[in-house]
């Protein structure tokens, strides 16, 4: 991008650019955002629909009977179910799935069975306390990392940055209770493939 450096700093601010190694990395981050925005949007919509369908099987009015610690994000008083579903944040859906322990409904079982954490960062673990992760634990970890990527992307944060130790900055600490904690990290150059893998698990045509 042929913009004078002083003008570039004026447009984006020095404070923002301090979080990048260079203006080139800042531009690369925007290119990454361009590539993943629609993928994240598709994933969010599909997952929220799956969770809603699961919840609606037992109570079609479940949105109006939430536990005290989960609140609707919509500010108006609409009673339309579909409108309410469309207005809730991704964080809302993860809270619902976590409370009712239905995280695996977001993904197909064969996707969870074959999911490899090491594919996205070779130091990720595949086991927890020497035991293989179950579908619930895998789905919980995938949802939280996807939410992390989504929030950073849509707040225009640096997706390419590594910690000083070289560990990917895009990481999540998954509290699986009973004093069990699982860490899931992803290399910046694996973000697109990670999102495509999720989309392909819904339908192969979605990652094209």
HELIX and SHEET records of a PDB file:
HELIX    1   1 UNK A    5  UNK A   12  1                                   8    
HELIX    2   2 UNK A   14  UNK A   17  1                                   4    
HELIX    3   3 UNK A   23  UNK A   58  1                                  36    
HELIX    4   4 UNK A   62  UNK A   64  5                                   3    
HELIX    5   5 UNK A   81  UNK A   87  1                                   7    
HELIX    6   6 UNK A   90  UNK A   99  1                                  10    
HELIX    7   7 UNK A  103  UNK A  106  5                                   4    
HELIX    8   8 UNK A  109  UNK A  113  1                                   5    
HELIX    9   9 UNK A  117  UNK A  119  5                                   3    
HELIX   10  10 UNK A  135  UNK A  154  1                                  20    
HELIX   11  11 UNK A  188  UNK A  190  5                                   3    
HELIX   12  12 UNK A  191  UNK A  202  1                                  12    
HELIX   13  13 UNK A  204  UNK A  207  5                                   4    
SHEET    1   A 2 UNK A 127  UNK A 128  0                                        
SHEET    2   A 2 UNK A 131  UNK A 132 -1                                        
SHEET    1   B 2 UNK A 171  UNK A 175  0                                        
SHEET    2   B 2 UNK A 181  UNK A 185 -1                                        
END                                                                             
